Amino acid sequence: MMKPYLVFRLYGPMASWGLPAVGGDRQTAASPTRSAILGLLGAALGVKRENKEELQALQDSVLVAIKQTVPSTLMRDYHTTQVPSSNNKVVHHTRKSELSAAKLNTILSGRDYRCDGLWVVAISLTEQAAFSLENLQAALLKPVYPLSLGRKSCPLAVPLMPKVLAPCMLKEALDTEFPALTHSDKTDDFWLGSDGWVTYFWQGDKNEMGEQSVLTTHPWDEPVSRERWQFKQRSMHQLSLPERTRGEEQ
């Protein structure tokens, strides 16, 4: 199905696409989760976390598709955090207040990151969209809040370069080319094609890509409540294809 898309590129030395956490481990998905993209768009628009109505409107407005060009590598960080003992009579409103407590405890955890990943994101609108693609593009070009790749400690390394495309097929939108990350297309092609494959992730019509060997999974990344940090499952389709370097005939 042909429709307009907003496409932009995500790249950074480190990214963390949070998965449901159990215990002290904070795992990351291989590609940006839907909740992470909604968070990035919300930050660009200036939507505050407590503004449930606007967050829900954004969530109901967009469909997310992703092309993973570079699979990235996994890195685990051994993380320690100091927190005060639980006290129902004391409410800490800032991190400085927490650290000023008389007694601090240490929490140990492991946090996962994806290193040197490169993703192209395609946003399309639902029938009940409260935003336009041009609104979202303008917000990404001049975001209200700083943007990051899943965590504040993972900043963007290159401009997003958001583009609004005329109606086209989803694969065509995700295959949009962006300027080389390095000084030459040839070097970029060698680096980007290191494993010889690219993977597409999308929601909606399973046959959108016109291929037969599509894998459908059900990740827990559809926000339900940001206050209680709750998510529900959704259907996500996935397809891996051989990569074509720049200059190859389509």
PyMOL commands that set and color helices and strands:
alter all, ss='L'
color gray80, all
select helices_A, chain A and resi 34-45+52-61+95-99+133-141+170-174+185-192
alter helices_A, ss='H'
color red, helices_A
select strands_A, chain A and resi 3-15+25-26+62-70+73-84+104-125+163-168+197-202+215-217+220-225+230-233+236-242
alter strands_A, ss='S'
color yellow, strands_A
deselect
rebuild
show_as cartoon
